[in-house]
Amino acid sequence: MKSSSSSFRQSLTAAVLGGLFVAVLGFAAVSAGWIGKTETTTQTITAGSTASVPVADDSNLVNQIYERDGDGVGFITATGVQDSSGELSPFGGGGSGTATGSGFLIDKEGHMVTNEHVVSGADTVSVTLGESDASYDAEVIGTDPSTDLALLKIDAPSDVMTPLAIGDSDKAKVGDPVVAIGNPFGLDRTVTTGIVSALQREIQSTTAYSISDIIQTDAAINPGNSGGPLISADGEVIGVNSQIATGGSGNGSVGIGFAIPSNTVTDVVEQLKASGEVKHAFLGISGIGLDSRLSEALNLGADGGVLVQEVTDGGPAAKAGIKAGSEPVTVESARVLTGGDVIAAINGQENPSMEDVAALVNESDPGDTVKLTIERDGQTKTVEVTLGDRPDDSGSDTQSSPGSSPPAEPLRPPGFGQ
């Protein structure tokens, strides 16, 4: 997220790292820099012979979208899916079971997009399409936990496949009408409507890494909607429904859902098609955004920027000499490490937020160079950091702190007890 905060408490953004619950918390250190490439492009995934045709009759907009795209949305059943958290699993201490979710076809060859957490570790995956009861075996071509995306290929006749057109998520605007189609709580081919509530949100994946440029929507999405399409008024997919924020002790929709943008999907899918894996850039830091209150409390004299908390051993930032925090202090109930470098600018952008740093890394490729303006002990210098390949681990060496904002949860099917 690139929006600036107006209060000290909002200036610290956090993520619960590892495990199945993903928290977007208002007062803690962000794990960013373990953040990787979520490249934004305008390339369109070829969707067979299906073309995007704007719907003229607004009075029947939802019906027309549903009639045209509903048959291309799949009901996914994954057996043997692993849940290692123990916290959410009804199987106790981690285990396996049957998960259900959604997905959508992108071409006549049978390629289908869904969430990684729908099929993670599955022994077998099957898909039903539209209103048909026919079940088709699906092969997992590849997964990318860092963006919570997976690519399947279903073994079905081409005449039963109706691919959806992929749109340009960069063109989405706040207030645009959207339609979600999926299988919440196993209720197949459910359609819900809403608007684009916000843009450029940031959520955690099921690993330690952030996903940037997220679309927020108030269309009702629930467990089982995972991997289903968020569709624009033009009938194009602009996002993949992935997470929700819940209020209190409830676990259903409260009108705050998050979709992975279609331009991220395009990039990830093309890489998965080509090699079965996705490469992401890696900086190797975690940090917290500074505002005037936090800066004053820590006697930093900075108007903004990012206070580095941790630096990954042997990572790109460490090789460039970036200094981590070392002295823990508590500021308004938040634990902060002082003594680290302050990133005053990145590639010329002054006073970046942690989200700005994350987004820039996500938009980069391994091997790209970024310029960091660093403030240390009253001195300012510029260092160049060559971004590396993101490690495969889930970032278990990172830290997180309590916060006050509601959690965002992967849209786990009922089998995972969400």
C-alpha positions in Angstrom: 0.0 0.0 0.0 1.3 3.4 -0.9 -1.1 5.5 1.1 0.5 7.6 3.9 -0.8 7.5 7.4 -2.0 10.4 9.5 -1.2 9.0 12.9 1.7 7.4 14.6 -0.2 4.1 15.2 -1.0 3.8 11.5 2.6 4.5 10.5 3.7 1.0 11.7 2.3 -1.7 9.5 2.7 -5.4 10.4 2.3 -8.8 9.1 2.0 -12.1 10.9 4.6 -14.2 9.3 4.3 -17.9 8.4 1.2 -19.9 9.3 -2.2 -19.6 7.7 -3.6 -16.4 9.3 -2.3 -13.3 7.5 -2.6 -10.1 9.5 -2.5 -6.6 8.2 -1.8 -4.9 11.5 -1.6 -1.2 12.2 1.2 -1.1 14.7 4.2 -3.2 14.1 7.2 -3.9 11.9 6.6 -4.9 8.3 8.5 -7.7 6.8 9.4 -6.1 3.5 12.5 -6.7 1.6 11.7 -10.3 2.1 9.3 -9.0 -0.4 9.7 -10.2 -3.9 8.8 -9.3 -7.4 5.1 -9.0 -8.2 5.7 -7.6 -11.6 3.0 -5.3 -13.0 2.6 -5.6 -16.8 -0.1 -4.8 -19.3 0.4 -8.1 -21.2 -2.8 -10.0 -21.7 -3.1 -13.7 -21.1 -4.6 -15.2 -24.3 -8.1 -16.5 -23.5 -8.8 -18.7 -26.5 -11.5 -17.2 -28.7 -13.2 -15.4 -25.9 -13.0 -11.6 -26.3 -13.9 -8.9 -24.0 -17.1 -7.2 -25.1 -18.4 -4.3 -23.0 -21.9 -4.9 -21.7 -24.2 -2.2 -23.0 -27.4 -2.9 -21.0 -26.4 -1.8 -17.4 -29.8 -2.9 -16.1 -28.9 -6.5 -16.8 -25.1 -6.2 -16.3 -24.6 -8.9 -13.7 -26.8 -11.4 -15.5 -24.9 -10.9 -18.8 -21.5 -11.3 -17.1 -22.7 -14.4 -15.2 -24.2 -16.0 -18.4 -21.0 -15.4 -20.3 -18.4 -16.2 -17.7 -20.1 -18.6 -15.3 -19.3 -21.7 -17.3 -15.6 -20.8 -17.2 -15.5 -20.8 -13.4 -14.5 -24.1 -11.8 -15.3 -25.8 -8.5 -12.0 -27.2 -7.3 -11.7 -30.1 -5.0 -8.2 -30.9 -3.6 -7.5 -34.0 -1.6 -4.6 -34.4 0.8 -4.1 -30.6 1.2 -1.7 -29.9 4.0 -2.3 -27.5 6.9 0.8 -27.3 9.0 -0.3 -24.5 11.3 -2.1 -26.5 13.8 -3.9 -23.3 14.7 -6.6 -23.5 12.1 -6.7 -27.1 11.2 -9.5 -29.2 12.5 -7.3 -32.2 12.0 -5.2 -31.2 15.0 -1.6 -30.0 14.9 -1.4 -30.0 11.2 -2.6 -32.6 8.9 -4.3 -33.2 5.6 -7.9 -33.3 4.3 -10.1 -32.2 1.4 -10.3 -28.6 0.5 -12.6 -26.8 -2.0 -12.2 -23.6 -3.8 -12.6 -21.8 -7.1 -10.7 -21.2 -10.2 -11.2 -19.9 -13.7 -10.1 -20.9 -17.2 -7.8 -18.7 -19.2 -7.6 -20.6 -22.4 -9.0 -23.5 -24.4 -6.0 -25.6 -23.6 -7.4 -26.1 -20.1 -5.2 -23.8 -18.1 -6.9 -22.6 -14.9 -5.9 -20.0 -12.3 -6.6 -20.4 -8.6 -5.0 -19.7 -5.3 -1.9 -21.6 -4.1 -3.5 -22.2 -0.7 -6.4 -24.0 -2.4 -4.1 -26.8 -3.8 -1.0 -26.5 -1.7 0.4 -30.0 -1.1 -2.6 -31.7 -2.6 -2.4 -35.4 -3.7 -5.1 -35.1 -6.3 -7.1 -32.1 -7.8 -10.3 -32.3 -9.7 -12.5 -29.6 -11.2 -16.2 -29.3 -12.3 -17.2 -26.6 -14.7 -20.3 -24.5 -14.8 -23.5 -26.4 -14.1 -22.1 -29.7 -15.2 -21.7 -32.6 -12.8 -18.8 -33.9 -14.8 -15.5 -34.0 -12.9 -12.2 -33.5 -14.6 -8.7 -34.4 -13.3 -6.4 -31.4 -13.0 -2.6 -31.2 -13.0 -0.8 -28.6 -10.9 1.5 -27.0 -13.4 3.1 -24.8 -10.8 2.5 -22.7 -7.7 3.8 -19.4 -6.4 3.3 -19.1 -2.6 4.7 -15.6 -2.6 1.7 -14.3 -4.6 -0.7 -17.1 -3.5 -1.3 -18.1 -7.1 -1.3 -21.5 -8.8 -1.8 -22.7 -12.4 -3.7 -25.9 -13.1 -4.4 -27.7 -16.4 -7.6 -29.7 -16.6 -8.2 -32.7 -18.8 -11.5 -31.7 -20.4 -12.8 -31.5 -23.9 -12.2 -28.1 -25.5 -15.9 -27.7 -26.3 -16.8 -27.6 -22.6 -14.2 -24.9 -21.8 -15.1 -21.3 -21.7 -12.1 -19.2 -20.9 -12.4 -15.8 -19.3 -10.8 -12.6 -20.7 -8.1 -11.1 -18.6 -8.2 -7.3 -18.2 -5.7 -4.7 -17.2 -5.9 -4.2 -13.4 -4.0 -0.9 -13.7 -7.2 0.6 -15.3 -9.4 -0.2 -12.3 -10.7 2.8 -10.4 -12.2 3.2 -7.0 -15.9 2.9 -7.3 -15.9 0.7 -10.4 -18.6 -2.0 -10.3 -17.3 -5.6 -10.0 -18.8 -9.1 -9.9 -17.3 -12.1 -8.1 -18.2 -15.7 -9.1 -17.1 -18.6 -7.0 -18.1 -21.4 -4.7 -18.4 -20.0 -1.1 -19.0 -22.8 1.5 -19.4 -25.2 -1.4 -22.4 -23.3 -2.9 -21.3 -23.6 -6.6 -21.6 -20.8 -9.1 -22.5 -18.1 -6.6 -22.4 -14.6 -7.9 -22.0 -11.5 -5.8 -21.6 -7.8 -6.7 -19.9 -4.7 -5.3 -17.4 -2.1 -6.2 -13.7 -1.5 -6.1 -13.3 -0.2 -2.6 -9.7 0.7 -2.7 -6.5 0.2 -4.7 -2.8 -0.4 -3.9 -3.5 -2.3 -0.8 -0.8 -4.7 0.5 -1.4 -8.1 2.1 0.8 -10.9 3.2 1.0 -14.1 1.2 1.0 -17.4 3.0 4.8 -16.9 3.2 6.6 -14.0 4.8 6.4 -12.0 1.6 4.0 -9.1 0.7 1.8 -8.9 -2.3 1.5 -5.4 -3.7 -1.2 -3.5 -5.6 -4.0 -5.5 -4.1 -7.6 -4.6 -5.1 -10.0 -4.2 -2.2 -13.7 -4.9 -2.8 -16.9 -5.0 -0.9 -18.4 -7.8 -3.0 -19.2 -10.6 -0.6 -16.5 -13.3 -0.8 -16.2 -16.1 1.7 -14.3 -19.4 2.2 -14.6 -21.3 -1.0 -14.3 -18.1 -3.2 -10.5 -18.6 -3.1 -9.1 -18.4 -6.6 -12.3 -17.2 -8.2 -12.4 -14.2 -10.5 -13.2 -10.6 -9.7 -14.8 -9.3 -12.9 -15.1 -5.7 -14.2 -18.2 -4.2 -15.9 -16.5 -5.0 -19.2 -16.6 -8.7 -18.3 -12.8 -8.9 -17.8 -11.0 -10.5 -14.9 -9.2 -7.8 -13.0 -8.4 -9.9 -9.9 -8.2 -13.2 -8.1 -10.2 -13.3 -4.9 -7.9 -14.4 -2.1 -8.4 -13.0 1.4 -10.9 -11.3 3.6 -10.8 -9.1 6.7 -13.2 -10.2 9.4 -14.5 -8.4 12.4 -14.7 -9.6 16.0 -14.9 -13.4 16.4 -16.7 -13.9 13.1 -15.0 -15.5 10.1 -17.4 -14.5 7.3 -17.5 -11.6 4.9 -17.8 -8.1 6.4 -17.4 -6.4 3.1 -13.7 -6.2 3.1 -12.1 -8.6 0.5 -8.8 -8.6 -1.3 -8.0 -9.7 -4.8 -4.6 -10.2 -6.4 -4.5 -7.9 -9.4 -4.7 -9.4 -12.9 -1.4 -7.9 -14.1 0.3 -9.8 -11.3 -1.6 -12.9 -12.4 -0.4 -12.4 -16.0 3.2 -12.3 -15.1 3.1 -15.2 -12.7 1.1 -17.4 -15.1 3.5 -16.8 -18.0 6.4 -17.8 -15.8 4.6 -20.9 -14.5 3.8 -21.9 -18.0 7.4 -21.5 -19.1 9.2 -23.1 -16.2 6.8 -24.2 -13.5 8.4 -21.6 -11.1 8.4 -17.9 -10.5 11.5 -15.7 -9.8 11.1 -12.7 -7.5 13.5 -10.0 -6.6 14.8 -9.9 -3.0 16.2 -7.0 -1.0 16.6 -8.7 2.4 15.4 -6.2 5.0 12.5 -5.6 7.3 11.7 -2.1 8.5 9.1 0.3 9.8 7.9 3.6 8.3 8.7 6.8 10.2 6.4 9.7 10.9 7.1 12.8 12.9 5.9 11.3 16.2 8.0 8.1 15.9 11.0 10.0 14.7 10.7 12.4 17.7 10.2 9.5 20.1 13.4 7.9 18.8 15.3 11.2 18.5 16.0 10.6 14.8 15.3 14.0 13.4 13.8 12.5 10.2 10.6 13.6 8.5 9.9 10.2 7.0 11.6 7.2 5.5 12.1 3.7 6.8 13.9 2.6 9.9 15.7 -0.7 9.1 14.9 -3.4 11.7 16.5 -6.5 10.4 18.9 -7.4 7.6 19.1 -10.9 6.2 22.5 -12.5 6.7 24.3 -12.8 3.3 21.4 -11.0 1.5 21.7 -8.2 -1.0 21.2 -5.4 1.6 23.8 -7.0 3.9 26.3 -7.2 1.1 25.8 -3.5 0.4 26.5 -2.7 4.1 23.0 -1.8 5.2 22.9 -1.8 9.0 20.1 -3.4 11.1 18.7 -2.2 14.3 20.2 -3.6 17.5 18.7 -1.9 20.6 15.1 -2.8 21.4 12.9 0.0 22.8 9.1 0.1 23.4 7.2 3.0 21.9 3.4 3.1 22.7 3.4 -0.7 23.3 5.3 -1.4 20.1 8.8 -3.0 20.1 11.2 -1.1 17.9 14.8 -1.8 17.2 16.9 1.4 17.2 20.4 1.9 15.8 19.7 0.8 12.3 20.0 2.8 9.1 17.2 5.1 7.9 16.3 4.7 4.3 15.6 8.4 3.3 15.1 7.7 -0.4 14.9 4.8 -2.8 15.7 5.4 -6.5 15.2 9.1 -5.9 11.9 8.8 -4.2 12.3 10.7 -0.9 10.8 9.7 2.4 9.4 6.4 1.2 7.1 4.3 3.3 7.8 0.6 3.9 5.0 -0.1 1.4 6.8 2.0 -1.2 10.0 0.0 -0.7 8.0 -3.2 -0.9 6.3 -2.2 -4.1 9.5 -1.1 -5.8 11.1 -4.5 -5.0 8.0 -6.3 -6.1 8.1 -4.5 -9.5 11.8 -5.3 -10.0 13.7 -8.4 -11.3 16.5 -10.3 -9.7 19.7 -8.6 -10.8 18.2 -5.1 -10.9 20.0 -2.4 -9.0 18.3 0.0 -6.6 19.8 3.2 -5.1 19.2 3.7 -1.4 19.9 7.0 0.3 20.9 6.1 3.9 21.1 8.2 7.0 23.4 6.9 9.7 24.8 8.7 12.7 24.0 12.1 11.2 25.7 11.3 7.9 24.0 10.7 4.5 25.3 8.4 1.8 24.0 6.6 -1.2 24.5 2.9 -1.7 23.6 0.7 -4.6 22.1 -2.7 -3.9 21.8 -5.5 -6.5 18.6 -7.4 -5.9 18.9 -11.1 -5.5 16.7 -14.1 -5.9 14.1 -14.5 -3.2 14.8 -17.5 -0.9 12.3 -20.3 -1.0 11.8 -20.4 2.8 8.8 -18.7 4.4 10.8 -16.2 6.3 10.7 -17.9 9.7 13.6 -15.7 10.8 11.6 -12.5 10.6 9.9 -10.7 13.5 6.4 -9.4 14.0 4.6 -7.4 16.7 1.0 -7.1 18.0 -1.2 -4.6 16.2 -4.7 -3.2 16.2 -6.2 -3.6 12.7 -8.5 -6.6 11.8 -6.8 -9.6 10.2 -6.9 -10.6 6.6 -7.4 -14.3 6.1 -6.8 -16.6 3.2 -10.2 -17.7 2.0 -9.8 -21.2 3.3 -12.7 -23.6 2.6 -14.8 -25.0 5.4 -12.6 -28.0 5.8 -10.0 -25.8 7.4 -12.3 -24.4 10.0 -12.1 -20.7 9.1 
